[in-house]
Amino acid sequence: MVKVYIVGAGPGDPELITVKAVKLLELADVVVYDRLIPVDVLKHVKEGAELIYVGKEPGRHSMEQDEINELLLRKALEGKVIVRLHGGDPFIFGRGFEECQYLIRNGVECEAVPGVTSAIAAPEQYLIPILLRGVSSSVAFVTGREDPGKGFREVDFRRLATSVGTIVILMGASEACRIAGELIQGGLDSSTPVAVVTRAYMSGSRVQFMTLGEVAGCRITVENPSVIIVGKSVRLSPLYKDAVSHST
């Protein structure tokens, strides 16, 4: 049976891709890849394989999702080995599951290969423990930018504020001020520590430490792509004390 592999490439470090993903890239006849994959992972693709870029930037898509779905189906029906390569993990705020649904509905088997998600990799790069015994027993991974097509907002940051120990926000750069304000309205103290990790494991990666109040006051610029980590465990990073002392 024809099969398409929906593969997570991990964050920006090409060494964080899984062994299984590398083996599939070596077998692939066609690789359909995203903007935020570690580009060096493409060196594993065999000579002669077709590389198709379908990356999306805010407000600018090289190919719409419906077109990507149709592309995957068309290539699969040609009998080729297809790897659809997503940055991070394909099912964590990616479109991997939607692609699988479309393929299966059209008679093509789909296999998902997990990748290291930036929701975990970004804080760990800067030694921020999002779950830690005695400090934070729960974590929420949430998007800062929901699909407007839903017609409603599912993530209620006011209710989330005191429901979990650590909040990790993906795709929240443009909404950081609003989100921080709603978290404070929901009961989090304005002094709650926040880390903003930009371009995790990519060239130019950096972390900024600040308070929730500073974010709510729009005193910092959150660049895209960034992961925002909110919670008292942020303060435990060995980099936090130095960063805070240099800012005062």
Buried (B, 14 or more C-beta within 10 A) or exposed (E): EBEBBBBBBBBBBBEBBBEEBBEBBEBBBBBBBBBBBBEEBBEBBEEEBEEBEBBBEEEEBBBEBEEBBBBBBEBBEEEBBBBBBBBBBBBBBBBBBBBBEBBEEEEBEBEBBBBBBBBBBBBBBBEBBBBBEEBBEEBBBBBBBBEEEEEEEEBEBBEBBEEBBBBBBBBBBEBBBBBBBBBBEBEBEBEBBBBBBBBBBBEEBEBBBBBBBBBBBEEBEBEEBBBBBBBBBBBBBEEBEEBBEEEE
